[in-house]
Amino acid sequence: MKKCIQLITVLLVFAFLCGCKKGYLDKTPDGDLTLDQIFTNSGFTEQFLTNIYSQLPQELRMVDNPGSGLPNNPFNGASDDMEMSYEGNFATNMNLGNWNPVTYTLDFWSNCYYAIRKANLFLENIEKLAPSDLAPATKINRWKGEAVFLRAFYHFLLIRVYGPVPIIDRTYNLNEDFTTVKRQPIDQCVNFIVSECDKAAGLLEPKVSSTSDYGRPSKAAALALKARTLLYMASPLWNGNPDYASFKDKEGARLFPDFDGGRWQVAANAAKQCIDDATAAGYSLYRAADNNPVKNYQELFYMNFNNEVFFTCNDPDYQNIDAYSEPRGMTGANWPLQSPTQDLVDDYEMANGIRPITGYNADMTPIIDPLSGYTENAQAATETDYYYAGTRTMYVNREPRFYATISFTGAKYKTGTPQLRKTPLQFWKLGLDGRTNVSTDFYSKTGYLLKKLTHPAFVMSPKSDPKRTWIFFRLGEQYLNYAEALNEAQGPIADVYKYVNLIRERAGLPGLTAGLSKDAMREAIRHERRIELAFETHRYFDCHRWKIAEVTDNRNIYGLNVNGLTSESPIVPYTIASDAFYKRTVIEKRIFDKKHYLWPIQQRDIDKNPNLVQNPLW
């Protein structure tokens, strides 16, 4: 029995805080309290619930490897959107194929199951709490809804990484045989999450209205989780994937189903329900006070708890999302690590809504659509709100979201902040923001830094650190979820155009071309997702669920030639990067095998429970 007690990580949680000692199953952080004592006191009950949130992954932390025991976010750096200029980041190991079930350390498996056990304990004991003035029945019901939602969300975080997983909907006692726990088919996992979301939606407020409750989920969050889960289920990775047709558990049960085209309509219906209910509750696409399309997009991510946002993870003390995007030329900045790729930069449209680059020649010079108005080698003569005169035309007249997302050479940076930078960004070697002669320093490997998600009021020295949140669910995503699923189910009908065009209109772009085929609309929606949802942990999973990661993540990733010649002229008020700097240059040769579509279960957990089967090809 002692061996059984140690069998799998999911069942190694002997308390509801990580690190509690064995034998303290019924204790709280406040001391030697039993579950009965906790759940007859409204204050302790709410503390217990709040602690379930503590296991949410720290997705704002894209560079730092986890020091708190919680998983960070390697997914942006492991997509073709970003290159981390820090080789100690786990995303680098993923990109180079240097990971396996024994060596990798980001433990989403045990982290999520810790949280699921906490949620189960809460839901199994909350009925002990009698309504009172401090905790009326309406509040207790909302607490139940939060716990149900969180249990569903943690299961979703597991399946998006591992695929089929054990469904744990109750607590286990130490005298139970844990080897009976096994992975459930992916469609059953999805059905469980969907059912939980429906339960939660019936208990949660339509919209969180009290500032003291910001960060808690609303009904809209539950419906958004349901819609995203069903979208994943309808997508090629899980829906009839021939590569997984023979993937079975130890008893011979298939873990992936046959293809069912009707899943797309189910996903579309769920997204539309979320949109309609959220709109009725007062949610809307965020817009700045002056409806400036750059501000519309940029402010969305630092105006905390705005009307587009359904659910966030609050991480107020984390400053490095800003510090790692601060150019070296700013006072105190030493860690410019979050580097968007040239691949992403090339994908942004022009202000006229035309994608400028249609492909590449053998030497990686771009094939340009002449209707776009795009050129590369000239220097712009006119200064704008976003760049100085002399900036290369490859950055001129791009769509507004580009200027809200990417810091590039020639760009203006925080000109209206206390730092009042008056010179353009310079990412070439020995430029103000580029690599120095020191071989070990940190610098942008691609010639770009991430601007999206950062706060314009952040200052490295003297420190000014605005409080931060990470958005898990927002209305804009649901518009694109609905359009994608509806196009797959019915083709490019009016509602498909409507909801994609609402996103584009908010971004200051013209609507999509009329008369697109289903395939052309699919490509347009995938492009729109890449731009609108960039760096929000969607690109990695989108490429996986579409089964295109073996192309997008198995090739050279490009940036600019940041280690080339330093400058071409000191005559103008600032030096101008040479032509050599603007040459597309291989930053990393990435490796992707089919086994990488799903993460492996760590070998230690397979060893503890022989009833768990490993993912294919690992």
N, C-alpha and C positions, 0 to 999 in steps of 0.2 A: 504493500500500500504506500510505503514511503516513496517508491519510485513513481507511482501514479500521481502523487501529490505534486511532483516536479515535472509533469509531462509536457505541458505546452504553456507558452508564455501567456496566452489569454487567460489561463486559470491560475496563474501564479500571483494574482493580486490578493493579498491577505488583508489589505486595508484600502481605504479609498484615497489615500495619498501614496504616491510612489515612494518607496523607501521605508514604509512602516514595517515593523518587525512582525514575524510570524506569530500568530496567537492574538493579534490585535484586530481581528476581523470586525469587531463591533465597537471600535474606538473612533474618536474624532480628533481633529487637530487640537481641540480645546482640552483634551485630557482623557480620563478614563470613563468616558460616557458610553453607554450602550445604545443600540439602535432605538430601543424603546424610549430612552431619555431624549435622544435627538429629535425623534419625530413626534414628541409631545410638546416641543418648544419651537415656536415659529422662527425664532432667530437662528437656532441651530439648524433647523430644516433648510432655511434659505442659504446658510453658509454651505451646507452639504451640496445643494443644487449649484451654487456658484462654483464650487470646486470642480464640477464636471466640465466646466468651460476651460479649466486650466490645461487640459490636454489638447486643445486645438492646435494644429500645426502652425508654426511661426512662418507663414508664407511671406511676410514682409522681409524676412531675413534670407536673402538670395545668395549671399556670399559667405557669411559666417557659418562654419560648421557648428552644430548644436553644442552648447556648453551646459544647457539646462536639462538635457535629457530629452527634450522635445525635438521632433524632426523639424529641420528648416525647409527651405524651398530650393531644391536643385533643378526644378523642372524648367525654369526659364533659361538657365544656363545650359541645359541639355537640349534645348530646342534651337532651331536655326535663327532665332531672333536675337540671341545674345551670346557673347563670349566673355567668360569671367577672366579678368586679368589677374587671377590668383590661382595658382595651380594646386593649392591645397584644398580647393573646393571640390566637393564630391561630384559635381557636374562634370569636372574634367575627367574623372575616372570613367564616368558613364560615356562621355564622348569618345574616349580612347578604347573602350571595351575592357578596361582594367578593373572589373568587378565580378564577383561570383557569390554563390550562396554562403561561402565561408568568410569572405573578406569584407563585404560591405557592412556599413555601420548604421545607416539611417533606418531606424527600426519603427516603421509605421505600424507594423503588425502588433507588437506588444503595446505601443502607445495607445492605439485605438481601442484595443481590448481592455486596457486599464480603464479607459473612460467608459466603455460599454458596461463594465461591471459596476462602476459607480452609478450609472443611470439605472441599471437593473435594481440595485439596492434601494435607490430612491423610489422607484415606481412600486416596489414590493412593500414599502413601508409608509408611503405618504398618507395612506388611509388612516393611519394612527393619529394624524394631526386633526384635531377638532377645529372647525372654523371659530375665529375670534375677531376682535376689533383690529388686531394687528395683522391677522391673516384671514380675511373673509373668504367665503367659498369661491368667489370669483378669482381671487389671487391664487388660491390653492389649485384651481383648475388650470390657470395659466402656467403655474409651476409644473404641473403634470405635462402640459403641452410642450414646455421647454425641454423636459427630460426625454419625452418621446421623440421630439425633433432631433435632439443631440444624439440619441441612440441610433436614429436613422442616418444622420450625417456621418457619424463615425463608421458605420457600416459602408456608406458610400465611399469614404476616403480609403477604405480597404479595397473595395472591388475595383476602383479606378486604377489602382496600382497592381494588385495581385490577381484580379479576375475572381473566380469563384472562391468563397471563403466560408468558414463556419458561421452560421447564424446563431448568435448568442442572445436569447431573449429572456433569460432568467439567470439567477445566480446559481453557482454550483457549490456544493459542500465539499469539504476536504476528504470526506470518506467516499466520494463518488469515483467511479472509474472513468477518468478523463480520456482514455483512449477511444471511447465511443464517439468522441467529437470528430467530425469529418467535414470536409468541404462540401458545400451545397451547390447544385447547378446554378449557373449564373442567372438564369431566368427566375429561379426561386429566390435568389438574393435580391434581385430587382423587385420582385413582387412583395417581398417583405418590406423593403424600403418604401415602396409606394404606399403600402397599407399604413405604415407608420406615419408617413407624411399626411395622409388623409385624416388619421386620428389627431395628429398635432394641429392641423388646420382647423379642426372643429373646436379646439381648446384655446388657441392663441388669438390675440387681438388682431383685427384687420391691419392695423398700423400702429407701431409703437409711438405713443404721443408724449409720454413723460420723459423729460431729459434724464431723470434718474434711472430710467430703464433702457437708455440707449446702449446698444450692444446686445440686447436680447432679441431673439427672433420674433417676427410677426407671422401672421397667417401667410403673407406673401412669401416669406422665406421658405416655409414648408412646401408651398406650391411650386416654388422655383426649384427646390431640391428634387421634387417629384418629376418636374419637367426635364431637368438635366439628366436625371437617372434614366428616364425613358428614352431620351435622345441617344444616350450611349448604347442602350439596349437595342435600338433600331439600327445602329451603325454597323459597318462591315466587320469590325473586329469581333463582336459578340454575336452578331445575327447571321447564323449560318456560315461561319468562317470554315472553309474546308480544311485549313491547317489544324483546326481543333476538333474535327469530326470524330476522331478516335481517342480523344482525351477523356479518360474515365477515372473514377475512383477505384479503390481496392476491391469494391464489390461489383464493379463492372457498369456502374451507372454513368451515363454520359454527363459531362459537366458543361457542355455548350450545346444549344439546340440547333435544329434545322432552321433554314431561312424562312422568315415570315414577313412578307412585304407590308402586312397590315400594321406592323409595329410602328411604322412611320406616322400613320394617321393617329395612332394612340399618343405618340409623342407630340404631334401637332396639337391635338386636343388639350393635352395637359399644359402646354405652353400658352395656348390661348386662354385657358381658364385662369392661369396665373396673371396674364396681362390684364384681363378684364377685371378680376377681383382687385388687383393692385391699383388699377386706374380708379376704380370706384372708391377705394380707400384713401385716395389722395396722392398716390405715387405718380411721378411723371419724369420724363427725361430732364436731366439737369440743364439749366441754362443760366449763364452769367447775367448780371444785372443789365448789361448793355447788349446782350445776345451776340457778343463777339464770338465767332466760331472757335477761335483758338482758346479763348477763356472758357467757353462752354465745356470743352473737353479737358483742359488742364485743371480747372478748379474742381471738377467732379471728384478728383482723387485726393484733394486735400481739404475741401470743405466738408468736414466730418459730419456724418449722419444727415446728408442732404436727402431730398425727396426722391432720388433715384435708387437709393441704397436700401436693400432689404435686410442684410445681415453682415456684420463685420466681426473681425477679431481685433480687439483693442490692445495695442502694444505701445502705450504712451511713452515709455522710457527708452524705446529703441531709436537711436539717432542715425544709424549707419546707412539706412536707405538713402539718406541725404549725403552723408559723409562720403560714401562710395561713388557718388555721382558728382562730387564737387571737383571742378577742374583744378589742376595743380597750381595755377596762377592765383587762386584765391587764398587769402590769408589763412594759414594753418592747414591747408588741404594737402594731404599726403597719400591718399588712398583712392585714386580714381580707377575703380575696378569693374564697374558695371557698363560693359561696352556693347552697344547694339551692333549688329553685323551689317556689312554692305548689302547682303542679301535682302535684309528687311528694308534698308534705306531705298534700295532700287524699286521696291514694291509700292511705295507711296505714289499716289496719283498726282497729277498736276492740279492746279486750281480749277482748271476747266473740266475736271473729272475723267481725264484720259490717262491711262497708265502709260508712262513714257517709254518703258523698256520692255520689249517683247521677247528678248532672248539675248544670246551672247555669241560672239565669234570665238574661234579657237583660242585667241589670245586674251579672251575675257573682255574685250571691248564690247560695249553694249550695242545691240540692234535697236534703233530708236524709231518709234512711231512718229513720223513727221507731223502728223496732225496734233500731237501733244504740245508742240512748241518747246520741247526740251532740248537743251544743249549742255555740253559738259565743260569745254575748255576755255570759254570766255570768262571775263571778269565783269560782274554786274556793276554798272555805273551808279545806280540809284540806291540810296539807303532806305530801309524800311524800318518798321517797328521791331523786326526780328533779326536783321543782319545789317552789316555795314557795307558801304560802297567798297567794291573790290572783291566781294565774296564770289566764289565760283558759281557759274550759272547752273551747275548741277543741283544747287540748293535754292534756286530762285523760282518763284511762282509755284511752289509745291502746295499740296493741299494743307488746310489748317492743322490737321492732327499731326502732321510732320513737325511743325514748329512747336507744338505742345509736348512732343515726345522725345525728340532727338536734339542733343547739343552737338554742333558741327563747327568746323573751322570757318570763321567769319561771322559766327552768330553773336548776337548780343546776349549778355548773361547778367541777370539781376541788376539791370541798370536803374531800376526804381526802388531798390532796397537800400538799407543802411550801408552796404558795402560799395554801392555805386561804381561798379566796374565800368570803365570808359574805353576799354580796348577790346577788340574781337577775340574770340576763342582761337587758340593756335595749338593744334594737336600734332604738328610735325615735330620731328626730332630737334631738340634744343629750342623749340618754340616755347612760349610762356607756359603752355599747358601740356607740352609734349614730354617725351622721354629725355632725361638728362644723360650725361656720360656715365653715370653710375649704373652698372649692369644689373644691380639687384633692386632698383627702385620700382615702384608701382606706377603704371601709366596705362592709358587706353591702348589696347592692342589693335583696335580696329580704326582708330581715328575718330571715334564718336563716344559720347557718354549719354547715359539714360537721363532724360529730363522728366518724363512722365513719372508720377508717383512721388516726386520730390516736392518740397515746400519752398516757395520763393522767399519766405522769411527766415529760413534756416541760415545760420551763420556759424562757421567753425570756431572763429576766434575774434572777439570774445563770444563764448557759447550762447547761442539762442536756438532753442530746440522746440519747435512746435509739436504738440501731441499728435500721435499718428494712429491711424486705424488701417486695417487691411480689409478690402471688400471681398467677401465670398460670393455674394449674390446681388445683382442689380437688374433694373428693368431693361436696360439696353441689351444685355445678354439674352433675355427672354424674347425680345423682338427677333433677334437673329436665330435663336433656337426654333422659334415658330416658323420663320421663313424657310429654314433649311428642311425641317420635317415636312412642312406642307408641300414644298417643291418636290420632294422625293415621293410623297403620297399622291399628289394630284397634278404635278407640273407647275409651271410659272403662272399661276392664276393671279387675280388682282391682289389678294391679300399678301402674296409673296412680295410683289413689288411694293405694296404699301409699307410694310414694316421694314424692309431694307431701306427704302427711300426716306423713312422717318429718321433713321440713323444718319443717313447721308445729309439730309437737310439740316439737322442739328450741327453737323460738321461743316456746313457751308458749301456742300457739293451738289451738283445737279443730280437728278434721279437717274436710275439705270436706263439703258437704251431699251426701247419698247421692242417687243417681238422676239425676245431671247428664247432659245430652245431650252429644254429641261437641263441638258448638259451644260449649256452656256450659263444658265442661271446658277447651277451648282457651283461652277467655277467662280462666278461673281460673288456668291454668298461666302464661299471659302476665303476669297480674297478679303471681303469685308470683315470677316471674323479676324483674320490675321491683323488687320490694321486697327479696328475698333477695340479688340480685346488683347492687344499686344501687352506682354509682361504681366498679365493677370492670371497666369498659370493655365491658360487655355491652349496655346499653340502646341505644346508638347502632347497633351491628351487628344487634341483634335487630330493631329497627324497620326497618332496611334489608332484612334477609333476609325479613321478613314482608311487605315492600312496603307498609308503613303510614307510612313516614317523610314521604310527601307530605301526610299529615294531621298527624302529631305534630310535625313540624319545620317546618311551613308555616303558622304561626298566632301569635297573641300568646302570650307567656310571662308568667306572673304571679308577683308577690311581694306583699308588704305595702306599705303607703304609708309608706315609710321617710323620705320628705321632707315629710311632713305636719306636723300640730301636734305639739308636743313632749310634753306630758303633761297629765293631767286633774286630778291632785291631788297636792300635796306633803305631805298630812297624814299618811299612813301612813309607816312607816319607809323605804320607798323609793317614788319616784314611779311612778305607774301610767300606762301609755300610754293615749292617748285612743282613743275608738272609731274616729276617722279613721285611726289607725295600722293597725288590723286590717282595713281595706277592701282587698279584692283589687285590685291595681293593675297595669297593663301595665308590664312591665319592658323588654320587647324585642319588636318585631315581626319575626319570623323569616321567612326566605325559603328555600324549597326547590323546586328544579326537578327534573324527572325525571333530568336528567343527573347530579345529585348522588348518585344511588344508587351510582355508581362514581366514584372519583377519576380525573382525567385523568392520563395519562402526561405528564410535563413535556415541553414542546415541544422543548427542547434535545435530548432523547433521541430524539424522533421525527425531528428534523432529522439526527441522526447516523446513524440507521438507517431508511431509507425503507421497509423491510420491516415495520416496526412500524405497526399501525393504531391510531388514536386511539379512545378509548371514545366511545360514541354521544352525540351532541348537544354535544360539547365543540368 
